[in-house]
Amino acid sequence: MPPGPEHVDQAQHNLNFLETFFRDHKFNDWSITVAFYTSVHIVENAIFNVQDISFQGDQLKILHSDDLEKALQKANIKFSSLSPHVARNLIVEENFLQIANHHKSLYRQSRNSRYKKYQITDIETDIIVKPALREIIEWSNSNYKTKFRVNLN
């Protein structure tokens, strides 16, 4: 997986792309999905910067959420097979509490918009995507010295 700075670049790329959605509210379903993947890149940058993450009370050294299963095996910690999103969600819940609800909301809404409810209203976008992204961006800029910018109007 790419190092933290590449995740920062991709997150900003996604944010620039999202601005086109927010201008005219076209493709709201995709705005939620792109917002979720922006959060994924921001979280991966945080993991890369922290490297020592807590997992069910154990400290593990990883650079990316994809490293979680190997780290668990190395530490002889029993676990069920984890999908990359589930592993990342668990890491966020235990290590990045400030954004856990926002990340989880974007994850759920992204899945919902892709697999169940394809039409997302402007209001749903405004009350789900924008506040979650705003909080995640502020958290990253404050804690990891990123300089993410996006016009969420």
BALOBA-1460 file (C-alpha; in Angstrom, 3 decimals):
// residues 153
<rec num="1" residu="m" x="0.000" y="0.000" z="0.000"/>
<rec num="2" residu="p" x="1.148" y="3.563" z="-0.551"/>
<rec num="3" residu="p" x="2.762" y="5.555" z="2.254"/>
<rec num="4" residu="g" x="0.912" y="8.293" z="4.145"/>
<rec num="5" residu="p" x="1.764" y="11.183" z="1.805"/>
<rec num="6" residu="e" x="0.225" y="9.372" z="-1.162"/>
<rec num="7" residu="h" x="-2.977" y="8.916" z="0.845"/>
<rec num="8" residu="v" x="-2.955" y="12.657" z="1.545"/>
<rec num="9" residu="d" x="-2.626" y="13.393" z="-2.174"/>
<rec num="10" residu="q" x="-5.457" y="11.014" z="-3.062"/>
<rec num="11" residu="a" x="-7.714" y="12.420" z="-0.331"/>
<rec num="12" residu="q" x="-7.195" y="15.957" z="-1.670"/>
<rec num="13" residu="h" x="-7.801" y="14.693" z="-5.213"/>
<rec num="14" residu="n" x="-11.111" y="13.181" z="-4.032"/>
<rec num="15" residu="l" x="-12.035" y="16.416" z="-2.244"/>
<rec num="16" residu="n" x="-11.418" y="18.407" z="-5.421"/>
<rec num="17" residu="f" x="-13.651" y="15.966" z="-7.275"/>
<rec num="18" residu="l" x="-16.363" y="16.291" z="-4.624"/>
<rec num="19" residu="e" x="-16.535" y="20.040" z="-5.129"/>
<rec num="20" residu="t" x="-18.005" y="19.369" z="-8.571"/>
<rec num="21" residu="f" x="-20.816" y="17.345" z="-6.958"/>
<rec num="22" residu="f" x="-21.558" y="19.964" z="-4.349"/>
<rec num="23" residu="r" x="-21.909" y="22.761" z="-6.921"/>
<rec num="24" residu="d" x="-25.002" y="21.311" z="-8.559"/>
<rec num="25" residu="h" x="-25.938" y="18.267" z="-6.443"/>
<rec num="26" residu="k" x="-25.726" y="15.890" z="-9.364"/>
<rec num="27" residu="f" x="-24.845" y="12.288" z="-8.579"/>
<rec num="28" residu="n" x="-25.475" y="12.526" z="-4.835"/>
<rec num="29" residu="d" x="-25.074" y="8.757" z="-4.500"/>
<rec num="30" residu="w" x="-21.512" y="9.077" z="-5.732"/>
<rec num="31" residu="s" x="-20.774" y="12.021" z="-3.460"/>
<rec num="32" residu="i" x="-21.331" y="9.744" z="-0.458"/>
<rec num="33" residu="t" x="-19.116" y="7.037" z="-1.935"/>
<rec num="34" residu="v" x="-16.313" y="9.459" z="-2.820"/>
<rec num="35" residu="a" x="-16.629" y="11.056" z="0.632"/>
<rec num="36" residu="f" x="-16.236" y="7.629" z="2.234"/>
<rec num="37" residu="y" x="-13.127" y="6.847" z="0.200"/>
<rec num="38" residu="t" x="-11.745" y="10.261" z="1.077"/>
<rec num="39" residu="s" x="-12.188" y="9.304" z="4.719"/>
<rec num="40" residu="v" x="-10.427" y="5.990" z="4.016"/>
<rec num="41" residu="h" x="-7.369" y="7.827" z="2.699"/>
<rec num="42" residu="i" x="-7.380" y="10.260" z="5.628"/>
<rec num="43" residu="v" x="-7.574" y="7.339" z="8.076"/>
<rec num="44" residu="e" x="-4.792" y="5.464" z="6.278"/>
<rec num="45" residu="n" x="-2.587" y="8.555" z="6.569"/>
<rec num="46" residu="a" x="-3.355" y="8.687" z="10.299"/>
<rec num="47" residu="i" x="-2.475" y="4.992" z="10.714"/>
<rec num="48" residu="f" x="0.766" y="5.575" z="8.812"/>
<rec num="49" residu="n" x="1.632" y="8.485" z="11.121"/>
<rec num="50" residu="v" x="0.670" y="6.721" z="14.364"/>
<rec num="51" residu="q" x="1.979" y="3.236" z="13.468"/>
<rec num="52" residu="d" x="1.321" y="1.898" z="16.994"/>
<rec num="53" residu="i" x="-2.357" y="1.108" z="17.094"/>
<rec num="54" residu="s" x="-4.467" y="-0.470" z="19.772"/>
<rec num="55" residu="f" x="-6.530" y="-3.504" z="18.867"/>
<rec num="56" residu="q" x="-8.733" y="-5.078" z="21.528"/>
<rec num="57" residu="g" x="-6.300" y="-3.969" z="24.216"/>
<rec num="58" residu="d" x="-3.128" y="-5.081" z="22.420"/>
<rec num="59" residu="q" x="-0.614" y="-2.687" z="20.865"/>
<rec num="60" residu="l" x="0.316" y="-3.497" z="17.282"/>
<rec num="61" residu="k" x="2.763" y="-1.842" z="14.914"/>
<rec num="62" residu="i" x="1.281" y="-1.348" z="11.461"/>
<rec num="63" residu="l" x="1.654" y="1.164" z="8.630"/>
<rec num="64" residu="h" x="-1.661" y="0.431" z="6.901"/>
<rec num="65" residu="s" x="-4.931" y="-1.262" z="7.811"/>
<rec num="66" residu="d" x="-3.992" y="-4.052" z="5.371"/>
<rec num="67" residu="d" x="-1.202" y="-4.947" z="7.820"/>
<rec num="68" residu="l" x="-3.629" y="-5.718" z="10.666"/>
<rec num="69" residu="e" x="-4.115" y="-9.428" z="9.957"/>
<rec num="70" residu="k" x="-0.351" y="-10.085" z="9.757"/>
<rec num="71" residu="a" x="0.217" y="-8.136" z="12.951"/>
<rec num="72" residu="l" x="-2.484" y="-10.151" z="14.710"/>
<rec num="73" residu="q" x="-0.928" y="-13.405" z="13.513"/>
<rec num="74" residu="k" x="2.526" y="-12.285" z="14.613"/>
<rec num="75" residu="a" x="1.194" y="-11.418" z="18.073"/>
<rec num="76" residu="n" x="-0.656" y="-14.762" z="18.264"/>
<rec num="77" residu="i" x="-3.979" y="-12.996" z="18.667"/>
<rec num="78" residu="k" x="-6.981" y="-15.069" z="17.609"/>
<rec num="79" residu="f" x="-9.270" y="-13.403" z="15.105"/>
<rec num="80" residu="s" x="-11.668" y="-14.122" z="12.313"/>
<rec num="81" residu="s" x="-10.695" y="-13.167" z="8.813"/>
<rec num="82" residu="l" x="-11.240" y="-9.444" z="8.359"/>
<rec num="83" residu="s" x="-12.148" y="-7.585" z="5.196"/>
<rec num="84" residu="p" x="-10.075" y="-4.429" z="4.645"/>
<rec num="85" residu="h" x="-13.047" y="-2.184" z="5.474"/>
<rec num="86" residu="v" x="-13.909" y="-4.124" z="8.635"/>
<rec num="87" residu="a" x="-10.271" y="-4.047" z="9.784"/>
<rec num="88" residu="r" x="-10.074" y="-0.299" z="9.158"/>
<rec num="89" residu="n" x="-13.398" y="0.328" z="10.899"/>
<rec num="90" residu="l" x="-12.171" y="-1.571" z="13.971"/>
<rec num="91" residu="i" x="-8.950" y="0.442" z="13.990"/>
<rec num="92" residu="v" x="-10.891" y="3.709" z="13.724"/>
<rec num="93" residu="e" x="-13.304" y="2.735" z="16.516"/>
<rec num="94" residu="e" x="-10.483" y="1.958" z="18.928"/>
<rec num="95" residu="n" x="-7.854" y="4.516" z="17.949"/>
<rec num="96" residu="f" x="-9.560" y="7.511" z="16.365"/>
<rec num="97" residu="l" x="-12.661" y="8.038" z="18.479"/>
<rec num="98" residu="q" x="-13.058" y="11.660" z="17.408"/>
<rec num="99" residu="i" x="-14.031" y="10.614" z="13.882"/>
<rec num="100" residu="a" x="-15.321" y="7.079" z="14.432"/>
<rec num="101" residu="n" x="-19.012" y="7.948" z="14.105"/>
<rec num="102" residu="h" x="-18.425" y="10.091" z="11.023"/>
<rec num="103" residu="h" x="-16.293" y="7.459" z="9.292"/>
<rec num="104" residu="k" x="-18.799" y="4.727" z="10.142"/>
<rec num="105" residu="s" x="-21.700" y="6.864" z="8.904"/>
<rec num="106" residu="l" x="-19.977" y="7.476" z="5.562"/>
<rec num="107" residu="y" x="-19.202" y="3.749" z="5.303"/>
<rec num="108" residu="r" x="-22.831" y="2.738" z="5.958"/>
<rec num="109" residu="q" x="-24.311" y="5.418" z="3.731"/>
<rec num="110" residu="s" x="-21.879" y="4.612" z="0.925"/>
<rec num="111" residu="r" x="-22.876" y="0.948" z="1.004"/>
<rec num="112" residu="n" x="-26.526" y="1.917" z="1.210"/>
<rec num="113" residu="s" x="-26.297" y="4.248" z="-1.790"/>
<rec num="114" residu="r" x="-24.499" y="1.639" z="-3.892"/>
<rec num="115" residu="y" x="-26.502" y="-1.459" z="-3.012"/>
<rec num="116" residu="k" x="-29.928" y="-0.481" z="-1.668"/>
<rec num="117" residu="k" x="-31.039" y="3.091" z="-2.224"/>
<rec num="118" residu="y" x="-29.576" y="4.531" z="-5.379"/>
<rec num="119" residu="q" x="-31.211" y="7.961" z="-5.204"/>
<rec num="120" residu="i" x="-29.843" y="10.231" z="-2.486"/>
<rec num="121" residu="t" x="-31.489" y="13.595" z="-1.964"/>
<rec num="122" residu="d" x="-29.731" y="16.942" z="-1.737"/>
<rec num="123" residu="i" x="-30.801" y="17.173" z="1.900"/>
<rec num="124" residu="e" x="-29.311" y="13.758" z="2.722"/>
<rec num="125" residu="t" x="-26.061" y="14.844" z="1.122"/>
<rec num="126" residu="d" x="-26.075" y="18.083" z="3.103"/>
<rec num="127" residu="i" x="-26.807" y="16.439" z="6.463"/>
<rec num="128" residu="i" x="-24.682" y="13.293" z="6.053"/>
<rec num="129" residu="v" x="-21.736" y="13.953" z="3.773"/>
<rec num="130" residu="k" x="-20.785" y="17.548" z="4.433"/>
<rec num="131" residu="p" x="-20.753" y="17.500" z="8.260"/>
<rec num="132" residu="a" x="-18.915" y="14.159" z="8.381"/>
<rec num="133" residu="l" x="-16.285" y="15.325" z="5.903"/>
<rec num="134" residu="r" x="-15.901" y="18.661" z="7.667"/>
<rec num="135" residu="e" x="-15.184" y="16.919" z="11.003"/>
<rec num="136" residu="i" x="-12.801" y="14.356" z="9.488"/>
<rec num="137" residu="i" x="-10.886" y="17.059" z="7.605"/>
<rec num="138" residu="e" x="-10.609" y="19.289" z="10.682"/>
<rec num="139" residu="w" x="-9.459" y="16.319" z="12.772"/>
<rec num="140" residu="s" x="-6.757" y="15.392" z="10.252"/>
<rec num="141" residu="n" x="-5.595" y="18.980" z="9.734"/>
<rec num="142" residu="s" x="-5.374" y="19.477" z="13.494"/>
<rec num="143" residu="n" x="-3.784" y="16.152" z="14.476"/>
<rec num="144" residu="y" x="-1.691" y="15.202" z="11.455"/>
<rec num="145" residu="k" x="-0.720" y="18.594" z="10.050"/>
<rec num="146" residu="t" x="-2.499" y="17.946" z="6.770"/>
<rec num="147" residu="k" x="-3.798" y="20.925" z="4.864"/>
<rec num="148" residu="f" x="-6.950" y="19.526" z="3.326"/>
<rec num="149" residu="r" x="-9.220" y="22.067" z="1.763"/>
<rec num="150" residu="v" x="-12.617" y="21.792" z="0.130"/>
<rec num="151" residu="n" x="-15.506" y="24.116" z="-0.475"/>
<rec num="152" residu="l" x="-18.475" y="22.331" z="1.103"/>
<rec num="153" residu="n" x="-21.040" y="24.975" z="0.161"/>
